[in-house]
Amino acid sequence: MAYTTVRNAAQIGKAGEFLVCSVLELLGHQTAICNGQGFDLLMFEADGGSEAFRVEVKSCKSKSNQRYKFMTATGSASKKLLSPDDCDIVALVALDEKMIVFRDVMQIKHKKTTVSIEQFDQPEAGQLRKAIASVKARRNS
């Protein structure tokens, strides 16, 4: 199956990473951009918590039919679905709206993920709390 290449993909990706870092920092988390590590960001628990979370950022410049489409896979030639081996949390960024949906990587079920505009209306802090709780539960099981 052929995948289309997005023009300016590097700029779109970098813009998404900066937006996610900004939101996470405003929510009280420390962040670090991790180029070349297999994930985009490292996020540390708010309020001095000891756990770190690997965050993969997927960005979309604009919507089509009230939906955003994200490539939630890794690899350049043969695509592999994101898994806990790759990251802990996936941040899906709607750049035109400057909004983010946070999900535990285990919620990602397809190599291409479609998110409706309504899902971006849910508060980012609540989505992030749920994703962190899900990752922690998985780590502790």
Secondary structure, DSSP 8 states (H G I E B T S, - for coil): ------TTHHHHHHHHHHHHHHHHHHTT-EEEE-TTSSSSEEEE-GGG-S-EEEEEEEEES--BTTEEEEE-EE-SSS-EE--TTT-SEEEEEETTTTEEEEEEGGG--SSEEEEEGGGGGS-HHHHHHHHHHHHHHHHH-
